[in-house]
Amino acid sequence: MKINYETVQVEPTCCSQTFSVLSGCTQYVKILLFLNIGIFLALSLSSRFGLVNIMDVFNTFGQVNSDLFAKFKIWQLFTSLFLHGGLLHILNNMFALWLFGVHLEKEWGSKNFLLFYFTCGVGSSLFSYAVEPFSSIPSIGASGAIFGLIAAFGLIFAEKDLYLFFVTLKVKYFVLICVGIELFLCIMSVQDGIGHWSHLIGFVIGFLYVKIGDRINNRRYSRFSVKTSGRFDNIELD
C-alpha cells in the first residue's frame, strides 16, 4: 500500500466547528459503525425484553475455540468481530474505529482498508485459538482489528499531533501509551476477562502488514525506476 507522509492532516472531525459524528466518515468505516452499533443495540434490547438469550448468541456467533474447527464453525472468526459485551467495550472500539479508521481508509482506499481491518481482526482471533484451542468460553469483540488500526496509524502519522478532547500529543506517544498499558496488563496477568495478548497480536499484525506492504511497494518502484532510467532521459517526472 502506498503511504503518503506529507499531505494527510490528522485531526478528528470532533474538532471542527460543525460537529456531526458521521460527517467525516468514509464508506467502510461508516458501514462498520452501523453494523457494530446496530447489532449491539438490537441484542441489548432483545435480551432486555426476553426475546433472545444473549449467551446463546455469543455461543453461536462469538468465537468458541473448541467448536471453531472441530465443528467447522469458521464463520465465528468474522462474526465475533461484530459482537460486544458491554457499553464501554463498544464505545471504546467504535470511537477508535472512527478516529483512526477514517484517515487510514482515505490513505489506502476502501478495499485495502477493509482487507487490513479483517486481517488484523481474524489474525488475532487465530492467535487466541492457537493459545487455547479447547476453550469453550466465547470470545467477542473487534479489539484485535482496532489495535491493528492503532499500529498502522502510529506508523504512518507518527509525528502528527493528535487532538483528544483537551489533550494534544504526538501520535507516536499515544501509540506507545496504548501498547504499554496492554503489555503491562499482560505481564501482570490481570484476570479481567479481556484478551490483552490478542490485542497485542492485532497490533503486531498491523505493524508487520504496513511494514511489509511498504517494502514491497518500494521494491516495485525501484524495479520500475531501473527499467525506465535509460528510456526517459530527457523527461522530468514530478
ABEGO torsion letter per residue (X at the ends): XBBBAAABBBBBAAABABBBAAAABBAAAAAAAAAAAAAAAAAAAAAAAGABBAAAAAAAABBBAAAAAAAGBAAAAAAAAABBABAAAAAAAAAAAAAAAAAAAAAAEAAAAAAAAAAAAAAAAAAAAAABAABABBBBEAAAAAAAAAAAAAAAAAABBBBBEABBBBAAAAAAAAAAAAAAAAAAGBBAGBBAAAAAAAAAAAAAAAAAAAAAAAAAAAAAAAAAAAAAAABBBX
